[in-house]
Amino acid sequence: MTEILMPKATAVWLVDNTSLTFEQIADFCGLHPLEVRGIADGDVARDIRGADPLVNGQLTREELDKAQADDSYRMQAVVSRHAELLKSHKPAPKYTPVSRRQDRPDAIAWFVRNHPEVTDAQIAKLLGTTKSTIESVRNRTHWNSANIKPVDPVTLGLVGQLALDELVKKAADKKAKDDAKKGGATLQAVDAPVEEAEPEFVPEARERRGAEPTAESVFGKKD
């Protein structure tokens, strides 16, 4: 198999514009069939623009027609004369095997079930995944939901025990602080004394006790 340029972008184009099987596209692009299925379902390479291998000279029309006519046929890529010029000379990024990447949904499910206090951003950073994938696992809309089962990410070999413990402790401490703040605010609102309104003082108002005295009541009635 000849290594092609922009394999995921090429896979996106082939999924959208041909009747090739996932296995044929995976073989040509150097991907796993499950990755190609993920592209077709919109879970993988969602923001990648498709690259036409016919236009960039990596595939001939004859090869494509043969493959579409025969599911068992595997296409041969054309070596691009620009390939060496376009290759990056920077060190290749750390590669996670496909089999290991398929374990991430299991680890995500473990976090969702056992540690809801850990945020999606923290999970994404620790496991090297995306928030949309986490949400699809949580809502059981992931394309492989039927086979996802919660498994400790340490057991899967995705992270070390110390890193996991540190993350869980940090998330728990933050949740405790947030709960304490909410609880304090609620308590203050409940226990706050209610000030009674003072009666309005009106200087002119005087209490009358009985009728006003008269001359007769003071000096007696004259005969």
N, C-alpha and C positions, 0 to 999 in steps of 0.2 A: 504494500500500500504506500502510495506517495503522499507525503505530508502536504496538506493544502493550506493556503492562507485563509485566515478568518473562518475557521471551521463552523462556529456557531452561527455566524451570519449566513454562511452558505447553507447550513441545515435549515435555517428559517426560510430561505428562499425555496429550497427544494420541497419543504413541507407545504408551503403555500401555492406552489406553481406546478407540482408534478403529482403523479399517482404512485410514486415509489413507496415501498414499504419502509417502516421504521428501521428495519434491519439493514436495508440497502443504503439508506441515508446515513445511518450510524457507521457502517463500514467505510463509506466514501469519505466522511468527515472526521473519522477517528473518534467518534463519541460512543457512548453506551446507548443501546436502544431505549432504555428508560429515560435518558436525557432527551432523546428525540421525541418520545411520547410526551414528556413534560413541555417541550416546545409546542407541540400540537395542541396541548390542553391549555396553554397560556401560562403555565407555572414557571417556565424557564425561558430566559432570554426575551422577556416581555418587551424590553425597551431597545432591543437590537434590530437595526434595519437589515433586511435581507440583502445578501450579495449574490448576484447572478454569476455562477461559475462559467456559463457559456460566454458571457461578455468579457470576463476577466481572463479568459483563455485557459481555465483549469479543467474544462470538460468540453468534449465535442458533442454535437447534436446526435451523431451516430451512436455514441456510448449511451446517451440518455434514452434514446429510442429503444435500444436493445434492452436496457434495464426495465423500462416501463412495460415492455412486451413479455418479459420473463422475470418473475419474482426471485428466481434463484441466481440471476445474473448479478455479478458485482462489478461496478464501474471502475475503470482505471483512469486516474487523474492524469492530466497533461502537465508536465513540468514547466512552470512559467519561467520565461527568461528573465523576469523581473523579481523572481522569488528571493534570490540572494540579496538584492538591493533593498528589499522591503523587510527582510528579517531583522529583528531587533538583536543587538549585541549585548543587551543588558542581561544580567543573570535571570534565569527563568523564575517566576514566582513559585512559592512552595505549592506543590501539587498534592491535592487530597484525592486518593484513589476513589474511583466511582463507587466501589462497594462501601467505602467509608462514608461517602456523601449520602448514600441511601439510608444510613443509620441516623442522620440528623433528625428526621421527623419523629423517630422513636424517642430521641433525647428531648425534643421539644414537648412531646406528649408527657414525658416524665415530669418536666418542669411545670406544665399546666396543671397536672394532677396533684403533685406534691408540694410545689412551692409557688402558689399564686401571687405571693408578695414580690417575686422577682419580675421586673418589668420586661416588656417585649424588647426594649432597646438593650437591656443587659443580656438577655438570652441571645439576641442576634449577634452581639459583639463576641460573646463567649464561644458560640458554636459556628460563627462565620456564615450565618444564614440571613434571611430577610424578614421584615415584619409581616409582609404579605404571606409568606410561607407559614409563619407562626400562627397567624390568624386563620389560615385555611386548615391547619391541624386542629386548632381549638374548636372551630365550627364544623369540623368533619367534612369540609368541602375539598380537601386535598385529593388529588387524583388517585393516590394510593391509600386512602383512608382505611380500606378493608384490611390492609396488612400492617397498619401501624399499631405498635404496642409500646407502652411506656417502659423505657429501659434507662437505667442510670448512665449518664454520659461518660462517667469514669469507666464503667464496665465496657462500654463501647469503644473506649480508647480515644475519645474525642477531646477530653480535657484531663488534667491531673486532679487528684483529690484535694490538694491544697488550694488550687485555683477555684474549685467548686465550693469548698468550705468558706473561702473568703467572700465569694459572691453572695452566697446564701446568708452569711452573717451580716454583710453590709445591707442587703435588702431587708432583713428582719429588723435591724437597728433603725433604719429609715422609717419603716412602717410603725414601729413602736413610738418614735418621736412624733410622727404625724397623728397617730391615735391619741397621744397625750395632749397635743395641741387642741385637737377637736374636743376631747373630753373636758379640758380646762375651760374652753370657751362655753361649752354647754352648761357646765356647773356654775360658772359665773352668771350666766343668764338666768338660771333657776334660782340661785341664792341671793340675787341682788335685792336689797330691801326696797320696798315700795314706799315712797314718801307720801304721807298724808297731807292733803291740802289744808292749810290753815284757814279757819273761817275769816271771812272778810270783816274787818272792823269798821263800823260806821259810827263816828263820834256822835252824830245827832240822835242815834237810837238809844233810848233809855227804857229801862224796864218800868212799867207802870204797875204799882201794887194797889189796887183798889181805885176808888174814885178820888178826884181832887177834893181837898177839904173846903168847906164853905163856912161863912160867918156863923150860921146857925149851929153847925156841928161843933164849932169851937166855943162859942159863948152861950150856947143854949138858946132856946126859943123864948122870946119875950111875950109876956101876956099883953 
